[in-house]
């Protein structure tokens, strides 16, 4: 990784319509993850489900030099970026995931 590289953690929430998640057809799937996937399919198929407000939250940029100080392996860099994303989730909890 180049030392001048900038990585900006970003969190997207609200992309799945709450109305599509409440659709009775989603309950045909037992696992919550499968229900969510089905809700996404409904949202793609029916335009009325596409009006969900999407929220974006951006964290502070992480420089390539700082990431390399945490370790040069892909796993070490991934851990550092994931940690920054978790902090972003905590700070943005007032609106992330709410519709």
C-alpha positions in Angstrom: 0.0 0.0 0.0 1.3 3.4 -0.9 1.8 5.7 2.1 -0.2 8.5 0.6 -3.3 6.3 0.1 -6.4 7.4 1.9 -9.0 5.0 3.1 -12.3 6.5 4.3 -14.5 4.2 6.4 -18.2 4.5 5.3 -21.4 3.0 6.7 -24.6 2.7 4.7 -27.9 2.0 6.4 -31.5 2.1 5.5 -31.0 0.6 2.0 -33.5 -2.1 2.7 -37.1 -0.8 2.8 -38.8 -1.4 6.2 -42.0 -2.0 4.3 -40.4 -4.8 2.2 -39.1 -6.4 5.4 -42.7 -6.3 6.9 -44.2 -7.9 3.8 -45.8 -11.3 4.8 -44.1 -13.0 2.0 -40.7 -12.6 3.7 -42.0 -14.9 6.4 -41.9 -17.8 3.9 -38.2 -17.8 4.8 -37.2 -19.0 8.3 -33.8 -17.5 8.8 -33.6 -13.7 9.3 -30.8 -13.4 6.7 -33.0 -15.2 4.1 -36.0 -13.0 5.0 -33.7 -10.0 4.4 -32.6 -11.3 1.0 -36.3 -11.9 0.1 -37.1 -8.3 1.1 -34.3 -7.1 -1.1 -35.8 -9.0 -4.0 -39.2 -7.5 -3.3 -37.7 -4.1 -3.2 -36.1 -4.6 -6.6 -39.3 -6.0 -8.2 -41.8 -3.4 -6.8 -41.0 0.3 -7.2 -43.1 1.3 -4.2 -40.5 -0.3 -1.9 -37.7 1.8 -3.3 -38.5 4.9 -1.3 -36.5 4.0 1.8 -34.4 6.8 3.1 -30.7 5.8 2.9 -28.2 7.1 5.3 -24.5 7.4 4.7 -21.9 8.1 7.5 -18.2 8.7 6.8 -15.4 8.4 9.2 -12.1 10.2 9.3 -9.7 9.2 6.5 -7.0 6.7 7.4 -3.7 7.3 5.7 -1.8 4.4 4.1 1.2 5.3 6.3 -0.9 4.9 9.5 -2.3 1.6 8.2 1.1 0.3 7.5 2.2 1.1 11.1 -0.5 -1.2 12.3 1.1 -4.0 10.2 1.8 -4.7 6.6 -0.4 -7.8 6.2 -3.8 -7.6 4.6 -5.3 -9.0 7.8 -3.7 -6.3 10.0 -4.9 -3.5 7.7 -8.4 -5.0 7.5 -8.5 -5.1 11.3 -7.6 -1.4 11.6 -10.2 -0.4 9.0 -12.9 -2.6 10.6 -12.1 -1.0 14.0 -12.6 2.5 12.5 -15.9 1.3 11.0 -17.0 0.0 14.4 -16.2 3.4 16.0 -18.2 5.0 13.2 -21.2 2.8 13.9 -21.1 3.7 17.6 -21.0 7.4 16.9 -23.7 7.2 14.2 -26.0 5.0 16.2 -28.5 7.8 16.5 -29.5 7.4 12.9 -27.8 4.4 11.4 -30.4 1.7 10.9 -33.4 3.9 11.6 -35.9 4.8 9.0 
